[in-house]
Amino acid sequence: MYLYTIKSPSGAKKNKQRVGRGMGSGHGKTCGRGHKGQKSRSGGFHKIGFEGGQMPIQRRLPKKGFTSISTKQSVSLKLVDLNIIAENETINLNLLKLKGLVSRKIKKVKIYNPSITNRKYRLENISVSGSMRDLVEDVNGNQK
């Protein structure tokens, strides 16, 4: 096979329609634009979504709700951040939201960065780092 033998398949290339070349071509005189009107004029165009002065559909319909793809739904917390929570409380997502440690949009929390402590932690539906898991078990805390 040589480069000069390569051809596109038949029917793949069409010649550009030459308009304004006489009535016999089928695209003479008005060149397929029809008679009169904005679209028949040179430079006659309108913005996308323009409906001839009628209120466009994107402005007529009510705007409701938006969930950004880029918003974070999970967050990591340091163990030090949990010091504001009482020792006997079970730490879960709702409690963290109530205390203002995470925003209301957050759905998953992971605790990391263990520091030396003798405090017991009872965690409910909260993931922890590997080293943090050891610390929770060492101080006889419960993890559900």
DSSP file (Angstrom, degrees, kcal/mol; ACC not computed):
  #  RESIDUE AA STRUCTURE BP1 BP2  ACC     N-H-->O    O-->H-N    N-H-->O    O-->H-N    TCO  KAPPA ALPHA  PHI   PSI    X-CA   Y-CA   Z-CA
    1    1 A M              0   0    0      0, 0.0     2,-0.3     0, 0.0     3,-0.0   0.000 360.0 360.0 360.0 134.4    0.0    0.0    0.0
    2    2 A Y    >>  -     0   0    0      1,-0.1     3,-1.5     0, 0.0     4,-0.6  -0.862 360.0-116.6-120.1 156.3    1.2    3.4   -0.9
    3    3 A L  G >4 S+     0   0    0     -2,-0.3     3,-1.1     1,-0.3    -1,-0.1   0.858 114.1  57.3 -59.4 -35.9    0.0    6.8    0.1
    4    4 A Y  G 34 S+     0   0    0      1,-0.2    -1,-0.3    -3,-0.0     0, 0.0   0.609 102.0  56.7 -75.1  -8.6   -1.0    7.8   -3.4
    5    5 A T  G <4 S+     0   0    0     -3,-1.5     2,-0.4     2,-0.0    -1,-0.2   0.584  82.0 103.6 -93.9 -10.7   -3.3    4.7   -3.6
    6    6 A I    <<  +     0   0    0     -3,-1.1     2,-0.3    -4,-0.6    -3,-0.0  -0.580  47.0 170.7 -77.0 127.7   -5.3    5.7   -0.5
    7    7 A K        -     0   0    0     -2,-0.4     3,-0.1     3,-0.0    -2,-0.0  -0.962  35.6-112.2-132.6 151.1   -8.7    7.1   -1.4
    8    8 A S        -     0   0    0     -2,-0.3     3,-0.1     1,-0.1     5,-0.1  -0.522  51.0 -90.3 -75.4 152.1  -11.8    8.0    0.7
    9    9 A P    >   -     0   0    0      0, 0.0     3,-1.9     0, 0.0     4,-0.4  -0.209  53.0 -85.9 -63.9 156.1  -14.8    5.8    0.0
   10   10 A S  T 3  S+     0   0    0      1,-0.3    -3,-0.0     2,-0.1     0, 0.0  -0.384 115.6  23.0 -65.9 136.7  -17.2    6.9   -2.7
   11   11 A G  T 3  S+     0   0    0      2,-0.3    -1,-0.3    -3,-0.1     3,-0.0   0.344  93.1 103.7  89.9  -5.0  -19.9    9.3   -1.5
   12   12 A A  S <  S+     0   0    0     -3,-1.9     2,-0.5     1,-0.1    -2,-0.1   0.844  76.9  51.6 -78.0 -32.3  -17.7   10.4    1.5
   13   13 A K        -     0   0    0     -4,-0.4     2,-0.4    -5,-0.1    -2,-0.3  -0.908  68.6-171.9-109.1 128.3  -16.8   13.8   -0.1
   14   14 A K        -     0   0    0     -2,-0.5     2,-0.2    -3,-0.0     3,-0.1  -0.916  27.2-114.3-115.5 145.3  -19.5   16.1   -1.5
   15   15 A N        -     0   0    0     -2,-0.4     2,-0.1     1,-0.1     3,-0.0  -0.512  39.9-102.0 -73.4 144.0  -18.8   19.2   -3.5
   16   16 A K        -     0   0    0     -2,-0.2     2,-0.5     1,-0.1    -1,-0.1  -0.409  39.8-107.6 -65.4 139.5  -19.8   22.4   -1.9
   17   17 A Q        -     0   0    0     -2,-0.1     2,-0.8     1,-0.1    -1,-0.1  -0.580  28.8-147.1 -73.2 121.0  -23.1   23.8   -3.2
   18   18 A R        -     0   0    0     -2,-0.5     3,-0.4     7,-0.1     2,-0.2  -0.804  19.2-161.9 -92.6 112.3  -22.4   26.9   -5.3
   19   19 A V        +     0   0    0     -2,-0.8     9,-0.2     1,-0.2    10,-0.1  -0.558  62.1  33.9 -95.8 158.4  -25.3   29.3   -4.9
   20   20 A G  S    S+     0   0    0      7,-3.6     8,-0.2    -2,-0.2    -1,-0.2   0.817  74.9 125.1  73.6  31.6  -26.3   32.2   -7.2
   21   21 A R  S    S-     0   0    0      1,-0.4     7,-0.2    -3,-0.4     3,-0.1  -0.145  78.3 -66.8-115.7  37.8  -25.1   30.5  -10.4
   22   22 A G    > > -     0   0    0      5,-0.2     3,-1.2     1,-0.1     5,-0.5  -0.028  54.1 -78.1 100.0 159.5  -28.3   30.8  -12.4
   23   23 A M  G > 5S+     0   0    0      1,-0.3     3,-1.2     2,-0.2     5,-0.2   0.776 119.6  66.1 -66.3 -28.8  -31.8   29.3  -12.3
   24   24 A G  G 3 5S+     0   0    0      1,-0.2    -1,-0.3    -3,-0.1    -2,-0.1   0.736  92.3  62.4 -67.3 -21.6  -30.8   26.0  -13.8
   25   25 A S  G < 5S-     0   0    0     -3,-1.2    -1,-0.2    -4,-0.1    -2,-0.2   0.695 105.5-125.0 -77.3 -17.4  -28.7   25.1  -10.7
   26   26 A G  T < 5S+     0   0    0     -3,-1.2    -3,-0.1    -4,-0.4    -2,-0.1   0.337 100.1  71.5  87.2  -7.9  -31.8   25.2   -8.5
   27   27 A H  S   <S+     0   0    0     -5,-0.5    -7,-3.6    -9,-0.2    -6,-0.4  -0.237  70.1 125.1-132.5  45.0  -30.0   27.8   -6.2
   28   28 A G    >   +     0   0    0     -5,-0.2     3,-1.7    -8,-0.2     2,-1.0  -0.347  64.7   7.4 -94.1-180.0  -30.1   30.9   -8.4
   29   29 A K  T 3  S+     0   0    0      1,-0.3    -2,-0.0     2,-0.1    -6,-0.0  -0.260 138.3  26.6  51.1 -86.5  -31.5   34.4   -7.7
   30   30 A T  T >  S-     0   0    0     -2,-1.0     3,-1.7     1,-0.0    -1,-0.3   0.544  97.9-136.2 -85.0  -4.5  -32.4   34.1   -4.0
   31   31 A C  T <   -     0   0    0     -3,-1.7    -2,-0.1     1,-0.3    -4,-0.1   0.796  65.5 -55.6  59.2  33.0  -29.8   31.4   -3.4
   32   32 A G  T 3  S+     0   0    0     -4,-0.5    -1,-0.3    -6,-0.1    -3,-0.1   0.538 117.2 107.3  81.9   5.8  -32.1   29.2   -1.3
   33   33 A R  S <  S-     0   0    0     -3,-1.7    -2,-0.1     1,-0.2     8,-0.1   0.582  73.0-137.8 -92.7 -10.0  -32.8   32.0    1.2
   34   34 A G        -     0   0    0      6,-0.1     2,-0.4     5,-0.0    -1,-0.2  -0.266  38.0 -47.4  79.8-174.1  -36.4   32.6    0.1
   35   35 A H  S    S-     0   0    0     -2,-0.0     5,-0.1     0, 0.0    -5,-0.0  -0.798  93.7 -27.3-100.7 137.9  -38.0   36.1   -0.4
   36   36 A K  S    S+     0   0    0     -2,-0.4     4,-0.1     4,-0.1     3,-0.1   0.321  79.8  99.7  54.6 176.3  -37.8   38.9    2.2
   37   37 A G  S >> S-     0   0    0      1,-0.1     3,-1.1     2,-0.1     4,-0.7  -0.011  83.9 -73.4  92.8 162.8  -37.3   38.6    5.9
   38   38 A Q  G >4 S+     0   0    0      1,-0.3     3,-0.9     2,-0.2    -1,-0.1   0.868 127.0  54.4 -60.8 -40.3  -34.4   38.9    8.3
   39   39 A K  G 34 S+     0   0    0      1,-0.2    -1,-0.3    -3,-0.1    -2,-0.1   0.647 102.9  57.6 -73.9 -12.8  -32.8   35.6    7.3
   40   40 A S  G <4 S+     0   0    0     -3,-1.1    -1,-0.2    -4,-0.1    -2,-0.2   0.660  92.9  85.4 -87.8 -15.6  -32.7   36.5    3.6
   41   41 A R  S X< S-     0   0    0     -3,-0.9     3,-1.5    -4,-0.7     2,-0.3  -0.450  89.8-102.7 -84.6 156.1  -30.7   39.7    4.2
   42   42 A S  T 3  S+     0   0    0      1,-0.3     3,-0.1    -2,-0.1    -1,-0.1  -0.617 111.7  15.4 -74.6 136.6  -26.9   39.8    4.5
   43   43 A G  T 3  S+     0   0    0     -2,-0.3     2,-1.2     1,-0.2    -1,-0.3   0.552  90.7 143.3  76.5   6.5  -25.9   40.1    8.1
   44   44 A G    <   +     0   0    0     -3,-1.5     2,-0.3    -6,-0.1    -1,-0.2  -0.675  22.5 124.5 -85.5  98.1  -29.4   39.0    9.1
   45   45 A F        -     0   0    0     -2,-1.2     2,-0.3    -3,-0.1    -3,-0.0  -0.930  40.1-150.9-143.7 167.7  -29.0   36.9   12.2
   46   46 A H        -     0   0    0     -2,-0.3     3,-0.1     4,-0.1    -2,-0.0  -0.923  32.9 -82.9-138.4 165.6  -30.2   36.8   15.7
   47   47 A K    >   -     0   0    0     -2,-0.3     3,-1.9     1,-0.1     2,-0.2  -0.232  54.5 -91.0 -66.4 155.3  -29.0   35.6   19.0
   48   48 A I  T 3  S+     0   0    0      1,-0.3    -1,-0.1     3,-0.0     3,-0.1  -0.497 116.5  22.3 -64.8 132.1  -29.3   31.9   20.0
   49   49 A G  T 3  S+     0   0    0      1,-0.3     2,-0.3    -2,-0.2    -1,-0.3   0.381  86.7 142.6  89.4  -3.5  -32.6   31.5   21.9
   50   50 A F    <   -     0   0    0     -3,-1.9    -1,-0.3     1,-0.1     5,-0.1  -0.552  30.3-171.4 -72.8 131.8  -34.2   34.6   20.3
   51   51 A E  B >   -A   54   0A   0      3,-0.5     3,-1.3    -2,-0.3    -1,-0.1  -0.199  56.5 -84.3-120.8  40.4  -37.9   34.1   19.6
   52   52 A G  T 3  S-     0   0    0      1,-0.3     3,-0.1     2,-0.0    -2,-0.1   0.807  92.9 -45.5  68.9  30.8  -38.8   37.2   17.6
   53   53 A G  T 3  S+     0   0    0      1,-0.4    -1,-0.3     0, 0.0     2,-0.1   0.143 108.2 125.0  96.8 -20.0  -39.4   39.4   20.6
   54   54 A Q  B <  S-A   51   0A   0     -3,-1.3    -3,-0.5     1,-0.1    -1,-0.4  -0.418  80.8 -89.1 -66.6 149.0  -41.4   36.8   22.5
   55   55 A M        -     0   0    0     -3,-0.1    -1,-0.1     1,-0.1     5,-0.1  -0.462  53.6-115.4 -61.8 120.2  -40.1   36.1   26.0
   56   56 A P    >>  -     0   0    0      0, 0.0     4,-1.6     0, 0.0     3,-1.4  -0.158  16.0-117.5 -62.4 153.5  -37.6   33.3   25.4
   57   57 A I  H 3> S+     0   0    0      1,-0.3     4,-2.1     2,-0.2    -2,-0.1   0.838 112.9  60.1 -62.6 -33.9  -38.3   29.9   27.0
   58   58 A Q  H 34 S+     0   0    0      1,-0.2    -1,-0.3     2,-0.2    -3,-0.0   0.709 112.1  40.7 -70.0 -16.0  -35.2   30.0   29.2
   59   59 A R  H <4 S+     0   0    0     -3,-1.4    -1,-0.2     1,-0.1    -2,-0.2   0.656 112.1  55.5 -98.7 -20.7  -36.7   33.1   30.8
   60   60 A R  H  < S+     0   0    0     -4,-1.6    -2,-0.2    -5,-0.1    -3,-0.2   0.850  93.1  78.9 -78.2 -34.9  -40.3   31.9   30.9
   61   61 A L  S  < S-     0   0    0     -4,-2.1     2,-0.1    -5,-0.2     0, 0.0  -0.453  90.0-106.2 -78.1 147.4  -39.6   28.7   32.9
   62   62 A P        -     0   0    0      0, 0.0     2,-0.5     0, 0.0    -1,-0.1  -0.426  26.7-128.3 -72.2 145.7  -39.0   28.9   36.7
   63   63 A K        +     0   0    0     -2,-0.1     2,-0.4    -4,-0.1    -4,-0.0  -0.821  36.5 171.2 -93.4 127.1  -35.5   28.5   38.0
   64   64 A K        -     0   0    0     -2,-0.5     0, 0.0     1,-0.3     0, 0.0  -0.955  36.7 -23.4-145.4 122.8  -35.4   25.9   40.7
   65   65 A G        -     0   0    0     -2,-0.4    -1,-0.3     1,-0.1     2,-0.3   0.493  44.6-155.4  69.7 151.6  -32.5   24.2   42.5
   66   66 A F        -     0   0    0      2,-0.0     2,-0.5     0, 0.0    -1,-0.1  -0.851   6.2-169.1-162.9 128.2  -28.9   23.6   41.6
   67   67 A T        -     0   0    0     -2,-0.3     2,-0.2     4,-0.0     3,-0.0  -0.958  22.8-140.0-121.0 112.4  -26.4   21.0   42.8
   68   68 A S    >   -     0   0    0     -2,-0.5     3,-0.7     1,-0.1    -2,-0.0  -0.456   3.9-145.7 -73.4 139.9  -22.9   21.7   41.9
   69   69 A I  T 3  S+     0   0    0      1,-0.2    -1,-0.1    -2,-0.2     0, 0.0   0.822  97.7  57.9 -70.0 -31.4  -20.8   18.7   40.8
   70   70 A S  T 3  S+     0   0    0      2,-0.1    -1,-0.2    -3,-0.0     2,-0.1   0.520  78.1 112.4 -83.2  -4.2  -17.7   20.3   42.3
   71   71 A T  S <  S-     0   0    0     -3,-0.7     2,-0.3     1,-0.1    -4,-0.0  -0.436  71.1-118.1 -70.8 143.8  -19.1   20.5   45.9
   72   72 A K        -     0   0    0      1,-0.1    -1,-0.1    -2,-0.1    -2,-0.1  -0.623  27.7-178.3 -82.6 136.9  -17.4   18.3   48.4
   73   73 A Q        +     0   0    0     -2,-0.3    34,-3.5    33,-0.1    35,-1.8   0.433  68.9  52.7-111.2  -3.9  -19.5   15.7   50.1
   74   74 A S  E     -b  108   0B   0     33,-0.2     2,-0.3    32,-0.2    35,-0.2  -0.948  62.7-174.3-130.5 154.5  -16.8   14.3   52.3
   75   75 A V  E     -b  109   0B   0     33,-1.8    35,-2.0    -2,-0.3     2,-0.4  -0.986  18.8-133.3-146.1 152.1  -14.5   15.9   54.7
   76   76 A S  E     -b  110   0B   0     -2,-0.3     2,-0.4    33,-0.2    35,-0.2  -0.900  21.3-165.4-108.2 137.8  -11.5   14.9   56.9
   77   77 A L  E     -b  111   0B   0     33,-2.9    35,-2.4    -2,-0.4     2,-0.2  -0.936  17.6-125.7-121.9 144.6  -11.3   16.0   60.5
   78   78 A K  E >   -b  112   0B   0     -2,-0.4     3,-0.9    33,-0.2     4,-0.5  -0.549  25.0-119.8 -81.2 154.5   -8.3   16.0   62.9
   79   79 A L  G >  S+     0   0    0     33,-1.3     3,-1.4    34,-0.6     4,-0.1   0.837 112.6  64.2 -61.8 -33.1   -8.7   14.2   66.2
   80   80 A V  G >  S+     0   0    0     33,-0.3     3,-1.6     1,-0.3    -1,-0.2   0.816  91.6  65.0 -60.8 -31.7   -8.0   17.5   68.0
   81   81 A D  G X  S+     0   0    0     -3,-0.9     3,-0.8     1,-0.3    -1,-0.3   0.740  92.1  63.3 -65.1 -21.8  -11.2   19.0   66.5
   82   82 A L  G X  S+     0   0    0     -3,-1.4     3,-1.5    -4,-0.5    -1,-0.3   0.456  74.4  93.5 -83.3  -0.2  -13.3   16.5   68.5
   83   83 A N  G <  S+     0   0    0     -3,-1.6    -1,-0.2     1,-0.3    -2,-0.1   0.732  75.2  64.1 -66.1 -21.7  -12.2   18.0   71.8
   84   84 A I  G <  S+     0   0    0     -3,-0.8     2,-0.4    -4,-0.2    -1,-0.3   0.629  87.6  87.3 -77.6 -10.7  -15.2   20.3   72.0
   85   85 A I  S <  S-     0   0    0     -3,-1.5     6,-0.1     1,-0.1    11,-0.0  -0.717  90.4-106.8 -90.7 138.2  -17.5   17.2   72.2
   86   86 A A    >   -     0   0    0     -2,-0.4     3,-1.0     1,-0.1    -1,-0.1  -0.228  25.5-120.1 -62.5 152.8  -18.2   15.8   75.6
   87   87 A E  T 3  S+     0   0    0      1,-0.2    35,-0.2    -4,-0.1    -1,-0.1   0.811 108.6  50.9 -68.2 -31.7  -16.5   12.5   76.5
   88   88 A N  T 3  S+     0   0    0      2,-0.1    -1,-0.2    33,-0.1     2,-0.2   0.518  89.3 102.2 -86.9  -3.7  -19.7   10.5   77.0
   89   89 A E  S <  S-     0   0    0     -3,-1.0    33,-0.6     1,-0.1     2,-0.5  -0.538  74.2-122.6 -82.9 145.4  -21.4   11.5   73.7
   90   90 A T  E     -d  122   0C   0     -2,-0.2     2,-0.7    31,-0.1    33,-0.2  -0.755  28.1-133.3 -83.7 125.7  -21.5    9.2   70.7
   91   91 A I  E     +d  123   0C   0     31,-3.5    33,-2.7    -2,-0.5     2,-0.3  -0.713  41.9 149.0 -88.2 116.6  -19.9   11.0   67.8
   92   92 A N     >  -     0   0    0     -2,-0.7     4,-2.0    31,-0.2     5,-0.2  -0.818  60.0 -91.6-135.4 178.9  -21.9   10.8   64.6
   93   93 A L  H  > S+     0   0    0     31,-0.4     4,-2.0    -2,-0.3     5,-0.2   0.882 121.7  52.6 -62.9 -41.1  -22.5   13.0   61.5
   94   94 A N  H  > S+     0   0    0      1,-0.2     4,-2.3     2,-0.2    -1,-0.2   0.886 109.0  50.1 -63.9 -38.7  -25.5   14.8   63.0
   95   95 A L  H  > S+     0   0    0      2,-0.2     4,-2.4     1,-0.2    -1,-0.2   0.908 109.3  51.2 -66.0 -41.8  -23.6   15.8   66.1
   96   96 A L  H  X>S+     0   0    0     -4,-2.0     5,-2.2     1,-0.2     6,-1.0   0.880 111.8  47.4 -63.8 -37.5  -20.7   17.1   64.1
   97   97 A K  H ><5S+     0   0    0     -4,-2.0     3,-0.7     3,-0.2    -1,-0.2   0.899 111.2  51.6 -67.6 -40.8  -23.1   19.2   62.0
   98   98 A L  H 3<5S+     0   0    0     -4,-2.3    -2,-0.2     1,-0.2    -1,-0.2   0.880 110.2  48.0 -63.8 -39.3  -24.8   20.4   65.2
   99   99 A K  H 3<5S-     0   0    0     -4,-2.4    -1,-0.2    -5,-0.1    -2,-0.2   0.566 115.4-116.9 -79.2  -9.2  -21.5   21.5   66.7
  100  100 A G  T <<5S+     0   0    0     -3,-0.7    -3,-0.2    -4,-0.5    -2,-0.1   0.665  79.5 124.0  83.5  16.8  -20.5   23.3   63.5
  101  101 A L  S   <S+     0   0    0     -5,-2.2     2,-0.3    -6,-0.2    -4,-0.2   0.808  78.8  23.1 -78.8 -29.6  -17.5   21.1   62.7
  102  102 A V  S    S-     0   0    0     -6,-1.0    -2,-0.2    -9,-0.1    -1,-0.1  -0.942  88.7-106.6-132.1 156.5  -18.8   20.2   59.3
  103  103 A S    >   -     0   0    0     -2,-0.3     3,-1.2     1,-0.1    -6,-0.0  -0.318  33.9-108.2 -78.5 167.0  -21.3   21.9   56.9
  104  104 A R  T 3  S+     0   0    0      1,-0.2    -1,-0.1    -7,-0.1    -7,-0.1   0.670 114.5  62.8 -71.1 -16.5  -24.8   20.5   56.4
  105  105 A K  T 3  S+     0   0    0    -33,-0.0    -1,-0.2   -31,-0.0     2,-0.1   0.652  78.1 107.4 -82.0 -15.3  -24.0   19.3   52.9
  106  106 A I    <   +     0   0    0     -3,-1.2   -32,-0.2     1,-0.1   -33,-0.1  -0.388  38.7 175.1 -69.4 137.7  -21.4   16.8   54.1
  107  107 A K        +     0   0    0    -34,-3.5     2,-0.4     1,-0.3   -33,-0.2   0.589  64.6  39.8-116.2 -19.4  -22.3   13.1   53.9
  108  108 A K  E     -b   74   0B   0    -35,-1.8   -33,-1.8   -15,-0.0     2,-0.4  -0.994  60.2-169.6-135.8 141.1  -19.1   11.4   54.9
  109  109 A V  E     -b   75   0B   0     -2,-0.4    18,-1.7    16,-0.3     2,-0.4  -0.987   1.3-169.2-130.2 139.1  -16.5   12.2   57.6
  110  110 A K  E     -bc  76 127B   0    -35,-2.0   -33,-2.9    -2,-0.4     2,-0.4  -0.995  11.8-148.6-127.0 135.3  -13.1   10.6   58.2
  111  111 A I  E     +bc  77 128B   0     16,-2.1    18,-2.3    -2,-0.4     2,-0.2  -0.871  28.8 155.1-106.0 134.4  -11.0   11.2   61.3
  112  112 A Y  E     +b   78   0B   0    -35,-2.4   -33,-1.3    -2,-0.4    -2,-0.0  -0.741  33.9  65.4-140.7-174.1   -7.2   11.2   61.1
  113  113 A N        -     0   0    0     -2,-0.2   -34,-0.6   -35,-0.2   -33,-0.3   0.968  65.5-151.3  58.8  65.3   -4.0   12.5   62.7
  114  114 A P        -     0   0    0      0, 0.0     2,-0.3     0, 0.0    -1,-0.1  -0.392  11.4-165.4 -68.1 141.4   -4.2   10.8   66.1
  115  115 A S        -     0   0    0     -2,-0.1     2,-0.4    17,-0.0     0, 0.0  -0.823  38.4 -80.5-118.8 164.0   -2.5   12.5   69.0
  116  116 A I        +     0   0    0     -2,-0.3     2,-0.3     2,-0.1    19,-0.0  -0.487  68.7 147.4 -69.2 122.1   -1.7   11.0   72.4
  117  117 A T        -     0   0    0     -2,-0.4    22,-0.0     2,-0.1     0, 0.0  -0.992  48.5-152.0-153.9 154.5   -4.8   10.9   74.5
  118  118 A N        +     0   0    0     -2,-0.3     2,-0.1     2,-0.1    -2,-0.1   0.287  62.5 119.1-107.4   6.2   -6.5    8.9   77.2
  119  119 A R        -     0   0    0      1,-0.1     2,-0.4    22,-0.0    22,-0.1  -0.416  62.8-125.2 -77.3 147.4  -10.0    9.9   76.1
  120  120 A K        -     0   0    0     -2,-0.1     2,-0.5    20,-0.1    20,-0.1  -0.740  21.5-159.9 -91.7 139.7  -12.6    7.4   75.0
  121  121 A Y        -     0   0    0     -2,-0.4     2,-0.7    15,-0.3    21,-0.2  -0.978   8.1-166.1-122.7 125.2  -14.2    7.9   71.6
  122  122 A R  E     -d   90   0C   0    -33,-0.6   -31,-3.5    -2,-0.5     2,-0.4  -0.936  17.5-170.5-108.1 112.5  -17.5    6.3   70.6
  123  123 A L  E     -de  91 143C   0     19,-2.3    21,-2.1    -2,-0.7     2,-0.5  -0.834  10.8-167.2-108.9 140.3  -17.9    6.7   66.8
  124  124 A E  S    S-     0   0    0    -33,-2.7   -31,-0.4    -2,-0.4     3,-0.1  -0.966  74.0 -19.7-129.6 116.3  -21.0    5.9   64.9
  125  125 A N  S    S+     0   0    0     -2,-0.5     2,-0.4     1,-0.2   -16,-0.3   0.834 100.8 124.8  58.3  37.0  -20.9    5.7   61.0
  126  126 A I        -     0   0    0    -35,-0.1    -1,-0.2   -18,-0.1   -16,-0.2  -0.995  54.5-137.2-126.6 128.6  -17.7    7.6   60.8
  127  127 A S  E     -c  110   0B   0    -18,-1.7   -16,-2.1    -2,-0.4     2,-0.3  -0.492  20.0-162.6 -83.2 155.4  -14.6    6.2   59.1
  128  128 A V  E     -c  111   0B   0    -18,-0.2   -16,-0.2    -2,-0.2     2,-0.0  -0.929  22.5-102.6-134.8 157.9  -11.1    6.6   60.6
  129  129 A S     >  -     0   0    0    -18,-2.3     4,-2.1    -2,-0.3     5,-0.2  -0.303  42.4-103.2 -72.8 165.9   -7.6    6.3   59.4
  130  130 A G  H  > S+     0   0    0      1,-0.2     4,-1.5     2,-0.2     5,-0.1   0.913 121.4  45.2 -59.4 -46.7   -5.6    3.1   60.2
  131  131 A S  H  > S+     0   0    0      1,-0.2     4,-1.5     2,-0.2    -1,-0.2   0.842 112.0  53.3 -67.6 -32.6   -3.5    4.6   63.0
  132  132 A M  H  > S+     0   0    0      2,-0.2     4,-2.3     1,-0.2    -1,-0.2   0.863 102.9  58.0 -69.2 -35.7   -6.6    6.3   64.4
  133  133 A R  H  X S+     0   0    0     -4,-2.1     4,-2.1     1,-0.2    -2,-0.2   0.903 104.9  50.8 -61.1 -41.7   -8.4    2.9   64.5
  134  134 A D  H  X S+     0   0    0     -4,-1.5     4,-2.2     1,-0.2    -1,-0.2   0.904 110.0  50.2 -61.5 -41.2   -5.7    1.5   66.7
  135  135 A L  H  X S+     0   0    0     -4,-1.5     4,-1.6     2,-0.2    -2,-0.2   0.885 108.6  51.4 -66.6 -39.1   -6.0    4.4   69.1
  136  136 A V  H  <>S+     0   0    0     -4,-2.3     5,-2.4     1,-0.2   -15,-0.3   0.910 113.2  45.0 -65.6 -40.8   -9.8    4.0   69.3
  137  137 A E  H ><5S+     0   0    0     -4,-2.1     3,-1.4     1,-0.2    -2,-0.2   0.860 107.8  59.1 -69.9 -35.0   -9.4    0.4   70.2
  138  138 A D  H 3<5S+     0   0    0     -4,-2.2    -1,-0.2     1,-0.3    -2,-0.2   0.862 106.5  46.1 -64.2 -36.5   -6.6    1.0   72.7
  139  139 A V  T 3<5S-     0   0    0     -4,-1.6    -1,-0.3    -5,-0.1    -2,-0.2   0.150 118.3-110.1 -95.3  21.2   -8.7    3.3   74.9
  140  140 A N  T < 5 +     0   0    0     -3,-1.4    -3,-0.2     1,-0.2     2,-0.2   0.784  63.7 156.5  59.5  32.2  -11.7    0.9   74.8
  141  141 A G      < -     0   0    0     -5,-2.4     2,-0.4    -6,-0.2   -19,-0.2  -0.494  40.5-120.0 -80.9 158.7  -13.8    3.1   72.6
  142  142 A N        -     0   0    0    -21,-0.2   -19,-2.3    -2,-0.2     2,-0.5  -0.824  22.3-168.0-102.1 138.6  -16.6    1.6   70.5
  143  143 A Q  B      e  123   0C   0     -2,-0.4   -19,-0.2   -21,-0.2   -21,-0.1  -0.981 360.0 360.0-126.1 122.1  -16.7    1.9   66.8
  144  144 A K              0   0    0    -21,-2.1   -20,-0.1    -2,-0.5    -1,-0.1   0.413 360.0 360.0 -98.5 360.0  -19.9    0.9   64.9
